[in-house]
Amino acid sequence: MGHWAGHPSRRPRPAPTRHSRRATGTPRVTGFAEAAAPIVGWRENLVFDGRGRRWVSNVVAGEVVGYDAAGQRVATVPVASPGGLAVTPTGDVAVVTGALLTSPRSEVLVFDPDDDPTARLIATLPAGKNGLASDSGGNLYTTGLQESAIIKLRPDGSVDHAWTGAAAIGGTNGIAIADGVAFVSATLAADTVIYEVPLDNPGAARPHVLTRLPEVPRALDDLAVTDDAIFAAGMTGGEILRVDRQTGSACVLASGIPGPTSVRVAEGFGGYGPGDLFVTSIDGQIRHVAAG
């Protein structure tokens, strides 16, 4: 990661990696829970609430669905065109809507996964928002392919215009926050790139390039970040990529997944642990990737 003023303890940022390689060994990839029809069953995002459930946004069906570790549906929250999901510090699940081209606007809603979940509105934004992440202070950050910046929402739902104006990265999609940094994918970029955006200095965003032409751009979607790695869904090639946070080296961890849209590391989910990744995709299947 980058080394920014005021944070001398952060690890030095690795040099950009020009080419990805294939991971040694082949993780086991299996279906998990119910499958839906391709396209109409488009699963856009998922998040773990840390209390035994995983929540999945079904963007076309207009619902956020909760599953237990056995793959059983345990709750359904009606939400029009849900996209990115995030868990707030208070334990609520937040969802941003409006990713579909037919959506007239985007909304940010939250619901309590421990209660009879009913989503309540906290902010209304222009259409086209997609990714969503929360920091430790309860601020939410949302991305959009048509946006010129990442939007920061305070806990009360108001827009932090100064921060947003400084985070001038266009065409963003996936977002994950770790160690005071937002890791953000730029799906439509010619290079396969992840931006590192320090939350306390968004104008200092730096790109971490994974591939350059003539390699085919991978159209990165959503991300997951651990102490050791960044995992990213590559829609174009049907891949899950792994980027080593210490060295910057990148590899293809898994492939052959039709249109993966997000990847998450299991947390508080039955017997699954840090070596278990879950992936959503446009073909309506949720997949478990046993990475270690």
C-alpha positions in Angstrom: 0.0 0.0 0.0 1.0 3.6 -0.3 3.0 5.5 2.3 1.2 8.8 3.0 2.0 11.7 5.4 0.7 11.1 8.9 0.7 7.3 8.5 4.4 6.1 8.7 3.3 2.7 9.8 1.7 1.7 6.6 3.6 -0.7 4.4 5.5 0.7 1.4 3.5 0.6 -1.8 4.8 -2.2 -4.1 5.8 -1.3 -7.6 3.1 -1.7 -10.2 2.9 -5.1 -11.8 2.7 -5.1 -15.6 1.5 -8.7 -16.1 -0.6 -11.2 -14.2 0.4 -14.9 -13.9 -1.6 -17.9 -13.1 -1.7 -19.1 -9.5 0.0 -22.3 -8.6 -2.5 -25.0 -7.8 -6.2 -24.8 -8.7 -8.7 -23.8 -6.0 -11.8 -25.9 -5.9 -14.9 -24.0 -7.2 -18.4 -25.2 -6.4 -21.9 -23.9 -6.5 -23.5 -22.7 -3.3 -27.1 -22.3 -2.4 -29.9 -21.9 -4.9 -29.1 -21.1 -8.5 -31.2 -18.6 -10.6 -31.7 -18.2 -14.3 -28.9 -16.4 -16.1 -29.2 -12.6 -16.5 -32.7 -12.4 -14.8 -31.0 -14.0 -11.8 -28.0 -11.6 -12.0 -26.4 -11.5 -8.6 -24.5 -8.2 -8.2 -22.9 -8.2 -4.8 -22.6 -10.0 -1.5 -21.6 -9.2 2.1 -21.3 -11.2 5.4 -22.9 -9.7 8.4 -20.5 -11.5 10.8 -23.4 -13.2 12.6 -23.9 -16.2 10.5 -25.6 -14.8 7.4 -24.6 -13.8 3.9 -26.6 -11.2 2.0 -26.8 -11.2 -1.8 -28.2 -8.4 -4.0 -30.3 -9.8 -6.9 -30.3 -6.7 -9.2 -32.9 -7.7 -11.7 -35.2 -9.6 -9.3 -35.2 -6.5 -7.0 -34.3 -8.2 -3.7 -31.5 -8.6 -1.2 -31.5 -12.2 0.1 -30.0 -13.6 3.3 -28.6 -17.1 3.4 -27.3 -19.2 6.2 -24.1 -21.3 6.1 -26.1 -24.3 4.9 -27.2 -22.3 1.8 -30.8 -21.9 2.9 -32.6 -18.7 2.2 -33.5 -17.1 5.6 -34.7 -13.6 4.7 -35.7 -11.5 1.7 -35.7 -7.7 1.6 -37.5 -6.1 -1.4 -35.1 -3.4 -2.9 -35.4 -2.1 -6.4 -32.3 -2.7 -8.5 -29.9 -3.4 -5.5 -26.2 -3.2 -6.2 -23.4 -2.8 -3.7 -23.7 -4.0 -0.1 -21.8 -3.0 3.0 -22.0 -3.6 6.8 -21.9 -0.5 8.9 -20.2 -0.3 12.3 -23.6 -0.5 14.0 -24.3 -3.9 12.3 -26.8 -2.6 9.7 -26.6 -3.8 6.1 -26.4 -0.9 3.7 -27.4 -1.2 0.0 -27.1 1.2 -2.9 -29.6 1.0 -5.8 -29.8 2.3 -9.3 -27.2 0.3 -11.2 -29.7 -0.6 -13.9 -29.9 1.8 -16.9 -33.6 2.0 -16.4 -33.3 3.3 -12.8 -34.4 7.0 -12.5 -32.2 7.5 -9.4 -30.0 5.8 -6.9 -30.8 5.4 -3.3 -28.9 4.3 -0.3 -30.9 2.2 2.2 -30.1 0.3 5.4 -31.7 -2.5 7.3 -31.2 -4.4 10.5 -30.4 -8.0 9.7 -31.3 -9.2 13.2 -34.8 -7.7 13.0 -37.6 -8.3 10.5 -35.6 -6.5 7.9 -37.2 -3.6 6.2 -35.0 -1.2 4.3 -35.1 2.5 5.2 -33.9 5.3 3.0 -31.0 7.4 4.1 -29.9 9.2 0.9 -31.1 9.8 -2.7 -28.4 10.3 -5.4 -28.3 10.5 -9.2 -28.8 7.2 -11.0 -26.0 4.8 -11.8 -24.4 4.1 -8.4 -23.0 0.6 -8.0 -20.2 -0.2 -5.4 -20.6 0.5 -1.7 -18.3 0.4 1.3 -18.3 1.6 4.9 -15.5 2.9 7.0 -15.1 2.5 10.8 -16.8 5.8 11.4 -20.0 4.9 9.6 -19.3 6.9 6.5 -20.4 5.3 3.2 -18.6 5.5 -0.1 -20.3 4.7 -3.4 -19.0 4.4 -7.0 -20.5 4.6 -10.4 -19.4 3.9 -14.0 -20.8 7.3 -15.2 -19.4 9.2 -12.2 -16.4 11.5 -12.2 -15.7 10.9 -8.5 -16.3 8.6 -5.6 -19.2 9.9 -3.4 -18.8 10.0 0.3 -21.9 10.0 2.5 -21.7 11.0 6.2 -23.6 8.7 8.7 -26.6 11.1 8.5 -26.8 10.6 4.7 -25.5 14.0 3.7 -22.8 14.2 0.9 -19.3 15.3 1.9 -18.7 17.5 -1.1 -15.1 18.4 -0.3 -14.0 14.8 0.0 -16.0 13.8 -3.0 -14.6 16.6 -5.1 -11.0 15.5 -4.2 -11.7 11.8 -5.1 -11.8 12.6 -8.8 -11.5 9.1 -10.2 -14.0 8.4 -13.1 -15.7 5.2 -14.1 -15.3 3.4 -10.8 -17.1 0.2 -9.7 -15.9 -2.1 -7.0 -14.8 -0.7 -3.6 -13.4 -2.1 -0.4 -11.9 -0.3 2.6 -9.0 -1.6 4.7 -6.3 0.2 6.8 -7.7 3.6 6.1 -7.5 3.1 2.3 -10.3 2.6 -0.2 -9.3 0.1 -2.9 -11.4 0.9 -6.0 -11.6 -0.8 -9.4 -12.0 1.1 -12.7 -14.0 -1.3 -14.9 -13.8 0.6 -18.2 -10.1 1.5 -17.9 -7.9 0.3 -20.8 -5.5 -1.0 -18.1 -6.6 -3.5 -15.5 -6.2 -1.1 -12.5 -7.1 -0.8 -8.9 -6.8 2.7 -7.3 -5.6 3.1 -3.7 -7.4 6.1 -2.2 -6.3 7.2 1.3 -9.4 8.2 3.2 -7.7 11.1 4.9 -6.3 12.5 1.6 -8.4 11.4 -1.4 -6.6 13.7 -3.7 -3.5 11.4 -3.3 -5.1 8.4 -5.0 -2.6 6.2 -6.8 -3.2 3.5 -9.4 -2.0 -0.1 -8.9 -1.8 -1.4 -12.5 -2.2 -5.2 -12.9 -2.0 -5.5 -16.7 -1.3 -3.4 -19.7 -2.2 -3.9 -23.3 -1.8 -5.9 -25.4 -3.2 -8.1 -22.7 -7.0 -8.0 -22.7 -8.5 -5.7 -20.1 -10.3 -7.7 -17.4 -13.1 -5.3 -16.6 -12.6 -5.5 -12.8 -15.8 -5.4 -10.7 -15.9 -5.7 -6.9 -13.1 -6.4 -4.5 -12.1 -7.9 -1.2 -9.1 -7.0 0.9 -7.3 -9.0 3.5 -4.0 -8.3 5.4 -2.1 -10.2 2.6 -4.1 -9.8 -0.6 -6.6 -8.0 -2.7 -9.1 -10.2 -4.5 -10.9 -8.9 -7.6 -13.6 -10.2 -9.9 -12.7 -9.9 -13.6 -15.8 -10.0 -15.6 -14.3 -10.1 -19.1 -12.3 -13.3 -18.6 -14.4 -14.9 -15.9 -11.6 -14.7 -13.4 -10.9 -14.1 -9.8 -7.6 -12.3 -9.4 -5.3 -12.2 -6.4 -2.9 -9.4 -5.8 -0.2 -9.8 -3.2 -0.2 -6.6 -1.0 3.5 -7.0 0.0 5.0 -7.6 -3.5 2.3 -6.4 -5.8 2.5 -9.6 -7.8 -0.8 -10.7 -9.4 -2.1 -14.0 -10.4 -5.3 -15.6 -11.7 -6.7 -17.6 -8.7 -9.7 -19.1 -10.5 -11.2 -18.9 -13.9 -14.2 -20.2 -16.0 -16.8 -18.2 -14.0 -19.3 -16.6 -16.3 -19.3 -12.8 -15.6 -18.2 -12.7 -11.9 -19.4 -9.5 -10.3 -18.1 -9.6 -6.7 -15.9 -11.6 -4.4 -15.8 -11.7 -0.6 -13.9 -13.6 2.1 -16.1 -15.5 4.5 -16.4 -13.9 7.9 -18.5 -15.2 10.8 -20.1 -17.7 8.4 -20.5 -21.2 9.9 -17.3 -23.2 9.5 -15.9 -21.2 6.6 -12.8 -19.1 7.2 -10.2 -16.8 5.6 -9.4 -19.4 2.9 -13.0 -19.4 1.7 -14.1 -16.9 -1.0 -17.7 -16.5 -2.3 -18.4 -15.1 -5.7 -21.6 -13.7 -7.4 -22.0 -13.6 -11.1 -24.4 -12.7 -13.9 -25.3 -16.4 -14.6 -27.3 -16.5 -11.4 -25.0 -18.9 -9.5 -23.2 -18.2 -6.2 -19.9 -20.0 -6.0 -17.6 -21.0 -3.2 -13.9 -20.8 -4.1 -11.8 -22.9 -1.6 -8.5 -21.0 -1.9 -6.7 -22.4 1.0 
